[in-house]
């Protein structure tokens, strides 16, 4: 369910900045069996916040993460990897949070690879939209 309200450019920009800082920190973590779930959750959350920033800027109040990720999937930009990997990341994070999935080192390395290949291009595009 979405509701329209006044857009908030400053909050949108703040979400992008926080997403970037959180991702930067997450990428400094050593990959291990113990850190894999945290790495995947944090990477996903950085992308989700970036999608949320588009909605906040438009003044759309939303109720789930799917809408935030879908905002990123709608973007018409060239990236080195497909944007639909973000939905795969969302599903993996869902399995971790709600099904008790213990992610593997390979899954966390893939999440890191997705972040490194998509985040900067998406951030530039989202900042253009907001500004």
C-alpha positions as CSV (number, residue, x, y, z in Angstrom):
1,X,0.0,0.0,0.0
2,X,1.4,3.4,-0.9
3,X,0.4,6.8,0.2
4,X,1.4,10.1,-1.4
5,X,2.8,12.9,0.8
6,X,5.3,15.7,0.3
7,X,8.7,14.6,-1.1
8,X,11.7,15.0,1.1
9,X,14.9,15.6,-0.9
10,X,17.1,16.0,2.2
11,X,16.0,12.8,3.7
12,X,16.4,11.0,0.4
13,X,20.0,12.3,0.1
14,X,20.7,11.3,3.7
15,X,19.5,7.8,2.9
16,X,21.9,7.6,0.0
17,X,24.8,8.8,2.1
18,X,24.0,6.3,4.9
19,X,23.7,3.5,2.4
20,X,27.1,4.4,1.0
21,X,28.8,4.6,4.4
22,X,27.3,1.3,5.5
23,X,28.3,-0.4,2.4
24,X,31.9,1.0,2.6
25,X,32.1,-0.4,6.2
26,X,30.6,-3.8,5.2
27,X,33.1,-4.2,2.4
28,X,35.9,-4.0,5.1
29,X,34.7,-7.1,6.9
30,X,36.5,-10.3,6.5
31,X,34.5,-13.0,4.8
32,X,33.9,-16.0,6.9
33,X,31.1,-18.4,7.8
34,X,30.4,-16.3,10.8
35,X,30.3,-13.0,8.9
36,X,28.4,-14.1,5.8
37,X,24.9,-13.4,7.0
38,X,25.8,-10.0,8.3
39,X,27.6,-9.1,5.0
40,X,24.6,-10.1,2.9
41,X,22.1,-8.3,5.1
42,X,24.2,-5.1,5.1
43,X,24.7,-5.1,1.4
44,X,21.0,-5.7,0.8
45,X,20.1,-3.0,3.2
46,X,22.3,-0.5,1.4
47,X,20.5,-1.2,-1.9
48,X,17.1,-1.1,-0.2
49,X,17.9,2.3,1.3
50,X,18.9,3.7,-2.0
51,X,15.6,2.5,-3.5
52,X,13.8,4.0,-0.6
53,X,15.5,7.3,-1.2
54,X,13.7,7.5,-4.6
55,X,10.3,6.8,-3.0
56,X,11.0,9.4,-0.2
57,X,12.0,12.0,-2.8
58,X,8.7,11.3,-4.7
59,X,6.7,11.5,-1.4
60,X,5.6,7.9,-1.6
61,X,5.0,6.2,1.7
62,X,5.5,2.5,1.2
63,X,5.0,-0.7,3.2
64,X,7.6,-3.2,2.0
65,X,11.1,-3.8,0.8
66,X,9.9,-5.1,-2.6
67,X,8.8,-1.6,-3.6
68,X,12.2,-0.1,-2.7
69,X,14.1,-2.7,-4.7
70,X,11.6,-2.3,-7.6
71,X,12.4,1.4,-7.8
72,X,16.0,0.4,-8.6
73,X,15.0,-2.3,-11.0
74,X,13.0,0.3,-13.0
75,X,16.1,2.4,-13.7
76,X,17.2,2.5,-17.4
77,X,21.0,2.4,-16.9
78,X,23.8,0.3,-18.3
79,X,25.6,-1.8,-15.7
80,X,28.2,-4.5,-15.9
81,X,25.8,-7.0,-14.3
82,X,22.0,-7.3,-14.5
83,X,20.0,-5.2,-12.1
84,X,17.7,-8.2,-11.4
85,X,20.5,-9.6,-9.2
86,X,19.1,-7.2,-6.6
87,X,15.9,-9.2,-6.4
88,X,18.0,-12.3,-5.9
89,X,19.8,-10.6,-3.1
90,X,16.5,-9.6,-1.5
91,X,15.3,-13.2,-1.6
92,X,18.5,-14.4,-0.1
93,X,18.2,-11.9,2.7
94,X,14.6,-13.0,3.3
95,X,15.8,-16.6,3.6
96,X,18.4,-15.5,6.2
97,X,16.0,-13.3,8.2
98,X,12.9,-15.4,8.1
99,X,13.9,-19.0,7.4
100,X,17.1,-19.3,9.4
101,X,19.3,-19.8,6.4
102,X,23.0,-19.8,7.2
103,X,24.6,-18.3,4.1
104,X,27.8,-19.7,2.7
105,X,31.1,-17.9,2.1
106,X,30.3,-18.2,-1.6
107,X,27.0,-16.4,-1.2
108,X,28.6,-13.6,0.7
109,X,31.3,-13.3,-1.9
110,X,28.7,-13.1,-4.6
111,X,26.8,-10.4,-2.7
112,X,30.1,-8.4,-2.4
113,X,30.6,-8.8,-6.2
114,X,27.1,-7.6,-6.8
115,X,27.7,-4.5,-4.6
116,X,31.0,-3.7,-6.3
117,X,29.5,-4.0,-9.7
118,X,26.2,-2.2,-9.2
119,X,26.3,0.2,-6.3
120,X,28.2,3.1,-7.7
121,X,26.3,3.2,-11.0
122,X,23.0,3.0,-9.2
123,X,24.1,5.7,-6.7
124,X,25.0,8.1,-9.5
125,X,21.7,7.5,-11.2
126,X,19.6,7.9,-8.1
127,X,21.5,11.1,-7.2
128,X,20.6,12.5,-10.6
129,X,17.0,11.6,-10.1
130,X,16.9,13.3,-6.7
131,X,18.8,16.4,-7.7
